[in-house]
Amino acid sequence: MSYVADDDAVVADHLVSDPPMSFRAIIAGWLVATGMAGMLYVAGLAMGFSSSDAWNAAESAKGIGIGTAIWVIVTWVAALFLGGMFASWFDGHTDDTSGSLHGVTVWGLSVTVTAVWLALGLAHSMSGRPEMSRMGNGMSATRGMTTNVRGDGAVAVLDANIAFRLNGRDRSSADAVVTALIAGQDDTASALLAADMGTTQADAAGALQRLAPEIQAARRAAKAASDRTAHYLAMTMWIAFLSSFLALLAAMGGAGWAHHTFTVSIIFANTRRAKHDESVEGQQEGRSRSDRPSC
């Protein structure tokens, strides 16, 4: 005689063996991870300010940069490990797959919220800078770079020379001319300078020709600043990737460790209960034997 399994019974047994995820546990784990990250960030800021040395700013800034990168990675790993661990504990299931999924979900929620927060902050900072919305134009892109390196000696010298030749000493006009020169648009720069000086473009071009050493030095300084910015952005992206990847592993590890601890505690509790029941049964059996009448 053959036996045919009931499909409904199989589906019901599968649903019971694979319980749904607890989003309350995920939110609770995320809150734990957020609180731990905030506390560690405050500790990192305290250590950074304590190690700052105004008399040796260059070396101090380099050390703080390296320490910040390391501390960001440590913060993400520690926070997500605890977040995944508590999410698995709050879930309360002994299924290891369910525990790992809770840890991964806590990690995903943390990364998503952080990305949205950073995007909103970046959008807010760019909303007040009209030149950032015109980055497709070569002069506008270089204008932002010129503003970033304004404190550089070569660019500052060129800016002062251009401002000295302007009739109205208008700083915005000097900025436009310097931006065009750094972008390599000499004709545009000479036209702007001629319009402000009230002279011909040929005379303005001759005045700029006398500033050729300063212009070349400013272009080199701007290129070096652009290379440094690209290097720092690349390092920031790599640090973000590494910290996110290690945090994912930490969240899964924390959830797995919590599941293992929870399972061991249940086994231990069941073992103690079984021993207690055996002891009670033994005592009851001994009493029943002693109560029997002797022949």
C-alpha positions as CSV (number, residue, x, y, z in Angstrom):
1,M,0.0,0.0,0.0
2,S,1.4,3.4,-1.0
3,Y,1.3,6.6,1.0
4,V,0.6,9.9,-0.6
5,A,1.6,13.0,1.5
6,D,-0.9,15.7,2.0
7,D,0.3,18.9,0.2
8,D,-1.5,21.1,2.7
9,A,0.2,19.3,5.6
10,V,3.6,19.7,4.0
11,V,3.1,23.4,3.4
12,A,1.8,23.9,7.0
13,D,4.8,22.1,8.4
14,H,7.2,24.2,6.3
15,L,5.6,27.4,7.5
16,V,5.9,26.3,11.1
17,S,9.5,25.2,10.7
18,D,10.4,28.5,9.0
19,P,8.8,31.3,11.2
20,P,8.4,34.7,9.7
21,M,10.9,37.5,10.5
22,S,10.2,39.7,13.4
23,F,10.4,43.3,12.3
24,R,10.1,44.5,16.0
25,A,13.2,42.6,16.7
26,I,14.9,44.2,13.6
27,I,13.9,47.7,14.7
28,A,15.1,47.0,18.3
29,G,18.4,45.7,17.0
30,W,18.8,48.7,14.7
31,L,18.2,51.0,17.7
32,V,20.8,49.2,19.7
33,A,23.3,49.5,16.8
34,T,22.5,53.2,16.4
35,G,22.9,54.0,20.1
36,M,26.2,52.1,20.2
37,A,27.5,53.9,17.0
38,G,26.6,57.3,18.5
39,M,28.4,56.5,21.7
40,L,31.5,55.3,19.9
41,Y,31.5,58.4,17.5
42,V,31.4,60.7,20.5
43,A,34.3,58.8,22.1
44,G,36.2,59.1,18.8
45,L,35.6,62.8,18.6
46,A,36.8,63.2,22.2
47,M,40.0,61.3,21.4
48,G,40.5,63.3,18.2
49,F,40.2,66.7,19.9
50,S,42.5,65.4,22.7
51,S,45.2,64.4,20.3
52,S,45.0,67.6,18.2
53,D,48.2,69.7,18.2
54,A,47.9,73.3,16.9
55,W,51.7,73.7,16.9
56,N,52.2,70.7,14.6
57,A,49.0,71.0,12.4
58,A,50.2,68.9,9.4
59,E,51.3,65.8,11.4
60,S,48.3,66.2,13.7
61,A,45.9,66.3,10.8
62,K,47.5,63.2,9.2
63,G,47.3,61.2,12.4
64,I,43.7,62.3,13.0
65,G,42.8,61.3,9.4
66,I,44.2,57.8,9.9
67,G,42.7,57.4,13.3
68,T,39.3,58.5,12.0
69,A,39.4,55.9,9.2
70,I,40.2,53.2,11.7
71,W,37.6,54.4,14.2
72,V,34.9,54.4,11.6
73,I,35.5,50.8,10.7
74,V,35.7,49.8,14.4
75,T,32.5,51.7,15.1
76,W,30.5,50.0,12.3
77,V,31.8,46.5,13.2
78,A,31.1,46.8,16.9
79,A,27.7,48.5,16.5
80,L,26.4,46.1,13.9
81,F,27.7,43.1,15.9
82,L,25.6,44.2,18.9
83,G,22.7,45.1,16.7
84,G,22.6,41.7,15.0
85,M,23.1,40.0,18.3
86,F,20.2,41.7,20.0
87,A,17.9,41.3,17.0
88,S,18.5,37.6,17.1
89,W,17.9,37.6,20.9
90,F,14.7,39.6,20.6
91,D,13.5,37.2,17.9
92,G,13.7,34.3,20.3
93,H,13.8,31.5,17.6
94,T,16.3,28.7,17.6
95,D,16.6,28.6,13.8
96,D,20.1,29.7,12.8
97,T,18.9,30.9,9.4
98,S,16.3,33.1,10.9
99,G,19.0,34.6,13.2
100,S,21.4,35.4,10.4
101,L,18.6,36.9,8.3
102,H,17.7,39.2,11.2
103,G,21.4,40.3,11.5
104,V,21.6,41.0,7.7
105,T,18.4,43.0,7.8
106,V,19.6,45.1,10.7
107,W,22.8,45.8,8.6
108,G,20.7,46.7,5.5
109,L,18.5,49.1,7.5
110,S,21.5,50.8,9.0
111,V,23.2,51.2,5.7
112,T,20.1,52.5,4.0
113,V,19.3,55.1,6.8
114,T,22.9,56.3,6.8
115,A,22.9,56.7,3.0
116,V,19.7,58.6,3.0
117,W,21.0,60.8,5.8
118,L,24.2,61.6,3.9
119,A,22.3,62.2,0.7
120,L,20.0,64.7,2.4
121,G,22.9,66.5,4.0
122,L,24.8,66.7,0.7
123,A,21.7,68.0,-1.1
124,H,21.2,70.6,1.6
125,S,24.8,71.8,1.4
126,M,24.7,72.0,-2.4
127,S,21.4,73.8,-2.5
128,G,23.0,77.1,-1.4
129,R,25.7,77.0,-4.0
130,P,24.4,77.9,-7.5
131,E,27.7,77.0,-9.2
132,M,27.3,73.4,-8.1
133,S,24.2,73.1,-10.3
134,R,26.2,74.1,-13.4
135,M,29.0,71.5,-13.1
136,G,28.5,70.5,-16.7
137,N,30.1,73.8,-17.7
138,G,33.9,73.7,-17.7
139,M,34.3,77.2,-16.1
140,S,31.8,76.4,-13.4
141,A,33.5,73.2,-12.5
142,T,36.8,74.9,-12.3
143,R,35.3,77.7,-10.2
144,G,34.5,75.3,-7.4
145,M,38.0,74.0,-7.6
146,T,39.4,77.5,-7.5
147,T,37.3,78.3,-4.5
148,N,38.7,75.2,-2.7
149,V,42.3,76.2,-3.4
150,R,41.9,79.9,-2.8
151,G,44.1,79.6,0.3
152,D,47.0,78.2,-1.8
153,G,49.9,80.6,-2.2
154,A,50.1,80.5,-6.0
155,V,46.4,81.0,-6.6
156,A,46.3,83.7,-4.0
157,V,49.2,85.6,-5.7
158,L,47.5,85.3,-9.1
159,D,44.2,86.5,-7.7
160,A,45.9,89.5,-6.1
161,N,47.6,90.4,-9.3
162,I,44.4,90.2,-11.3
163,A,42.5,92.2,-8.7
164,F,45.2,94.9,-8.8
165,R,44.7,95.4,-12.5
166,L,40.9,95.8,-12.3
167,N,39.5,99.3,-12.2
168,G,36.8,98.6,-9.7
169,R,38.8,96.1,-7.7
170,D,35.8,93.8,-7.9
171,R,36.6,90.5,-6.2
172,S,33.9,88.7,-8.2
173,S,35.4,89.9,-11.5
174,A,38.9,88.7,-10.3
175,D,37.4,85.3,-9.4
176,A,36.0,84.9,-12.9
177,V,39.3,85.8,-14.6
178,V,41.3,83.5,-12.3
179,T,38.8,80.7,-12.9
180,A,39.1,81.1,-16.7
181,L,42.9,81.2,-16.5
182,I,43.1,78.0,-14.4
183,A,40.7,76.3,-16.8
184,G,43.1,77.2,-19.7
185,Q,40.6,79.5,-21.4
186,D,43.0,82.4,-22.0
187,D,40.7,84.1,-24.6
188,T,37.8,84.2,-22.1
189,A,40.1,85.5,-19.4
190,S,41.5,88.3,-21.6
191,A,38.0,89.3,-22.7
192,L,36.7,89.5,-19.1
193,L,39.8,91.5,-18.1
194,A,39.4,93.9,-21.1
195,A,35.7,94.5,-20.3
196,D,36.5,95.4,-16.7
197,M,39.6,97.5,-17.5
198,G,37.9,99.3,-20.4
199,T,40.7,98.5,-22.8
200,T,41.1,96.2,-25.8
201,Q,41.4,92.5,-25.6
202,A,44.9,92.6,-27.1
203,D,46.1,94.9,-24.3
204,A,44.4,92.6,-21.7
205,A,46.1,89.6,-23.3
206,G,49.5,91.4,-23.1
207,A,48.8,92.1,-19.4
208,L,48.1,88.5,-18.8
209,Q,51.2,87.5,-20.7
210,R,53.3,89.3,-18.2
211,L,51.7,87.1,-15.5
212,A,52.6,83.9,-17.3
213,P,54.8,82.5,-14.4
214,E,52.0,83.2,-11.8
215,I,49.4,81.7,-14.1
216,Q,51.4,78.5,-14.6
217,A,52.1,78.2,-10.8
218,A,48.3,78.6,-10.1
219,R,47.4,75.9,-12.6
220,R,49.9,73.5,-11.1
221,A,48.5,74.3,-7.6
222,A,44.9,73.8,-8.8
223,K,45.8,70.5,-10.4
224,A,47.6,69.3,-7.3
225,A,44.6,70.3,-5.2
226,S,42.3,68.4,-7.6
227,D,44.5,65.3,-7.4
228,R,44.4,65.5,-3.5
229,T,40.7,65.8,-3.6
230,A,40.3,62.8,-5.9
231,H,42.7,60.8,-3.7
232,Y,40.8,61.7,-0.5
233,L,37.4,60.8,-2.1
234,A,38.7,57.5,-3.3
235,M,40.1,56.7,0.2
236,T,36.7,57.7,1.7
237,M,34.8,55.4,-0.7
238,W,37.2,52.5,0.1
239,I,36.8,53.1,3.8
240,A,33.0,53.2,3.4
241,F,33.1,49.9,1.4
242,L,35.4,48.1,3.9
243,S,33.5,49.3,6.9
244,S,30.1,48.2,5.4
245,F,31.5,44.8,4.4
246,L,33.0,44.1,7.8
247,A,29.8,45.4,9.4
248,L,27.8,42.9,7.4
249,L,30.0,40.0,8.6
250,A,29.8,41.4,12.1
251,A,26.0,41.6,12.0
252,M,25.8,38.0,10.8
253,G,28.4,36.9,13.4
254,G,26.5,38.6,16.2
255,A,23.2,37.1,15.2
256,G,24.8,33.6,14.9
257,W,26.5,34.0,18.3
258,A,23.2,35.0,19.9
259,H,21.4,32.1,18.3
260,H,24.1,29.7,19.5
261,T,23.9,31.1,23.0
262,F,20.1,31.0,23.0
263,T,20.1,27.4,21.7
264,V,22.7,26.3,24.3
265,S,20.7,28.0,27.1
266,I,17.5,26.2,26.0
267,I,19.3,22.9,25.8
268,F,20.8,23.5,29.3
269,A,17.4,24.5,30.7
270,N,15.8,21.4,29.2
271,T,18.5,19.2,30.5
272,R,18.1,20.6,34.0
273,R,14.4,20.2,33.8
274,A,14.7,16.6,32.7
275,K,17.1,15.8,35.5
276,H,14.7,17.5,38.0
277,D,11.8,15.5,36.6
278,E,13.8,12.2,36.9
279,S,14.7,13.1,40.4
280,V,11.1,13.8,41.3
281,E,10.0,10.6,39.7
282,G,12.7,8.7,41.6
283,Q,11.6,10.2,44.9
284,Q,8.0,9.4,44.2
285,E,8.8,5.8,43.3
286,G,10.9,5.4,46.5
287,R,8.0,6.7,48.6
288,S,5.6,4.4,46.9
289,R,7.8,1.4,47.6
290,S,8.2,2.4,51.2
291,D,4.5,2.7,51.6
292,R,3.8,-0.8,50.4
293,P,2.9,-3.2,53.4
294,S,5.5,-5.8,54.1
295,C,4.6,-9.5,54.1
